[in-house]
Amino acid sequence: MDKYDCTWFDTEIDRSNTNAIKYNSSKLNLTNGVSPFPQDEVIPMWVADMDFRIPRQVSEALHNAVDHGIFGYSAPSVNYFEALNHWFETNHDFHIERGDVFPTPGVVFSISVAIRAFTKPGDSILIQQPVYYPFERTIKANERNLVINELVYDGARYTIDFEDLERKIIDENVKLFLFCSPHNPVSRVWSREELTRLGDICLKYHVLVLSDEIHADFVYRGSKHIVWATLGSAYADTSIICTAPSKTFNLAGIQSSNIIISNPELKRAYAAELDRTGYNEVSQMALVACEAAYRHGQNWKDALIEYLEGNIQLIEERLAGMQANVSNTPAISLVKPEGTYLLWLDCAGLGLTDAELNQFFIEKVGIWVHKGITFGLGGSGFMRINIACPRSLIAEALDRIERGLMADKDNS
Ligand SMILES: Cc1ncc(COP(=O)(O)O)c(C=O)c1O
């Protein structure tokens, strides 16, 4: 079995001219022309893909498929389902029946299919903001009623306001709950107690749960991800579990996801809606990459998590140092991440408006992070930073942040 160490993830890879959204998209919109950083030198740390090369065995499997040279209509083989089940059994104690799997080209696509399969226009769908913004966008695009249960921030950590959630479910007659687990962007890995309490409320009011678990494999020391369906048969029976190899193995451009539904009635409704989209064959490359990743990717993934923990440690240490050097109160503090590679920075200490905050990061610091307000209610004053990149880039970003804070202090 292949071994991976830091050198795999330390390698800086040039992504220019590779159609990478992270590097190409909206470069021209980045600045208003006053930034001291040439546009190509603003470090992109926003969209959620990684700057790491995929596991060697996945590349080889894709190479072999290319060398074979035929790209006809494709369907997943027994081996595909075996690899998927093996991964989830080994990593998450989750057994997946082959007949419960819908291979699809992406989680957002699959959420949209679920919204149409299980709700009608005007029906209420609940989400917990701040949250991955396509949740809100997809609900609105499908003309459903958006209901928000805002997460509670105590200055260090996020929790759920269960009373508010239950009241809104009753008042708005909520039909579907789009749940993010682990949570992007507040990087919570929900505990069994939290999941069960949520589940019991949803069971009580017959709310269907779509659990988006695309970040399931990114969990740090001290936390454990629990697949919603493993809470018990009642919870499994009333849920749709969204999984994908795309975040774990950096395969977003390959477009591969697997949606797990065990309730036969829900399966029929989902299959019918999938049919209506006209999408019925998974891309050959998605099948090849997904199977190889789940079959051979364990060592790579374990090394990746260790590497990301190193990145997090560096960020924690340096931000603490900046607090001592630049200001007595933390101008920027990190919401301690339990999972995901998307870190949530509390920037309230800077005392800037959201527009000024964005300008600060792009023009004074020279890094391109995601605006907190993009993630909805509760996002104001925060920024989301993607740390799935070589440590050298993290160190450079931290140097820039420190210089930006120093310049700010000197001007005040
Ligand atoms: C919670 C969550 N769901 C879904 C996605 C995107 O999934 P896909 O690319 O499969 O549509 C992301 C990407 O960042 C995400 O964070």
The ligand as a Gaussian input file, in Angstrom:
#p B3LYP/6-31G(d) Opt

LIG

0 1
 C      -21.762000      21.352000       2.527000
 C      -21.448000      21.239000       1.074000
 N      -22.278000      20.576000       0.261000
 C      -22.019000      20.453000      -1.060000
 C      -20.896000      21.006000      -1.628000
 C      -20.652000      20.894000      -3.100000
 O      -20.915000      19.637000      -3.551000
 P      -20.902000      19.296000      -5.097000
 O      -19.685000      19.920000      -5.680000
 O      -20.886000      17.822000      -5.117000
 O      -22.167000      19.875000      -5.658000
 C      -20.005000      21.713000      -0.815000
 C      -18.806000      22.340000      -1.388000
 O      -18.137000      23.115000      -0.785000
 C      -20.288000      21.830000       0.573000
 O      -19.460000      22.476000       1.388000

